[in-house]
Amino acid sequence: MRGAAARDAEFADFFAGRFDSTRRVAHAMCGDWSEAEELTQNAFVRLYAKWSSIRMETVDAYLRTVLTRVFLDTRRRGRAREHPVAEPPDRPTAHEFGTEERQALHTALLAVPPRQRAVLVLRFVADLSIEETAQTLKCSTGTVKSQTARGLATLRAAYTEPPCSDRVTATGRT
């Protein structure tokens, strides 16, 4: 029993030290704080189930892999469209994000397909190398490079595109 208590205490310390940063990465992937919290909790639940067999020198990489897989699984199953809540959550306004540019960039990031978005977040938010990203996603470095290039192109296009209300149609009407 003493071993289980020590293991639980070790996991609790790890959880407390990594939850916020992991939730920020999840938010960059999904774009919603409530969903990011759920993704992060699910990743930690899966991590806990394997806690006794995980090597401490690779635990952060394992957590990133689990989080990314949980995120991609929700997109494959269409679960991201579900929002089971008693009451709709308050939506943050632009001033809560700091600047309008940050909100526009965040909106543009959500226009990037999920797998490409995961690559961009791992590469540029979590600051992983190409090799670490490939290992996390269990794909080749070439796939990471191509997904990065495509994701950045989609992000640039979405970021520079004016909002729908500012566009003028061929008839000259908005």
N, C-alpha and C positions, 0 to 999 in steps of 0.2 A: 504493500500500500504506500510505503514511503517513496518508492520510485515514481509512482503515478502522481503523487503530490508535487514532487520536484519537477516532473515533466510538465505538469499543468502550470506551475509557477513560471517556468522558463518560457512556455508558450505565451502566458499572459504578459510577461515583460516584452516579448517580441511583438505581440499584438499592439500593446500600448505605444511602442516606439515606431511602428510602421503604419498604423492605420491611416493617419491623416495624409501622409505622402502617397499611399496607395490609393486612397479615395480621390486625391487630386488627379492622379494618372487615369483612374476610371472615369472621372468627370471629363477629362480631355477626350476620352474615347467616345463617351455616350452623349455628353452635352446636357445632362440633367443630374442635379445633385441627389435627388431621391434615388434615381436608378443607380448612380455611382455608389451610393451607400449600400444598396442591395448587392451590386456586383462585388463590392469589396467584402462584404460580410460573407457572401457565398464563397469567394476565393479563400478567405480565412477558415471557413468551415472545412473546405476540402483540404487545406493545408494541415489543419489540426488532425484530420483523419490519418494523415501520413507522417505526423510530427516525429514519432519515434524512429522512423527509418530515414529521415532527411539528414544529410550532412550539413552541419552549420556553415561551412564555407560556401555552400551553394544555395542556401535557403532563400536569399533575396532573388536570385535568378529563378528559382522554382516558383516563388510567389508571383513574379511577373508573368511567367508562363501560364500559371493557373488563372490569373486575372484576365489575361488576354484571351484564353480559351473560354472562360465564362462569358466574356463580352461577345466573342464571335458566335458562341452557341446561342445566345439570345437573339442574335440577328438572323441566324439560319432558321430558327424555329418561328420567327416572326413575333417572338415574345416582347420585343421592344415596343410593340404597339399597345400592349396591355398596360393599364395603369390602375390596378386594384387598390383604391383608397376610399376611405369613408367620405372624405371631402376633398375637392380639388386643392392641390397645394398652391400657395401663393407663388406667382411667377415673379422672378426678380426683374427689376427695371434696369434700364441701361446705366443709370448712375451707380447702381450697386456693383457693377463690374469695373468701375474706375473711369474708363474712357469709352467714347463711341467707337474708336478704332478697335479696341479690344473686343467689344460686342460684335462688330462687323466681322472680325477675324474668327471669332468663335462660331458665328452663324455660318461662315464660309467653310469652316472645318467640318461642320455637321453635314455639308453638302457632299463631302468626300465619301465614297463607298466604305463600308465598315472595315474590310481587310486593309485597304490602303490607309485608312484613318489610323488603324492599329499600328501599322508600320511607322507612320509619321509621328504618332505619339511616343512610341518606343524609341525612335531615333532622336527626336528633338525635344520632347518633354522629359522622358526618362533618361535621355542622354546616353543611350546604348550605342555601341559600335554596330557596324553592319553584321559582323559575325555573331555578336550577342543577340541581335534582333532575329537573325536567321535561326539561332539555336532556340530562342524563346518561341518562335512561330513554327519550329520544326520544318523549315524550308531551306532552300539554297540561298547563298549570298546573292546570286544573280536575280532570284525572285525578289529579294529585299530591295535590290537596286532598281529593278524595273517598277516595283510597286511604289517605291519612293518617288521616282520620276513621274509616274502617272498621277500619284496622289498630290504631288506639288503642283503639277499642271492643272489639275482639277481645283485645287485650293486657290491658285492664282486667278483662274478664270472666275470662280465664285466670289472671290474677294474684290475683284475689280469690276464685276458686273453690278450695275446700279440696281437698287431695289425695284420691284415690279411697279410700284406706284410712280416711280420717276421715269419709266420707259414710255416712249411715245410709239404708238402703233403706226402701221403704214397709212392709216387714214388721218393721222395727225391728232388723234384723241388719246388720252391716257387711260 
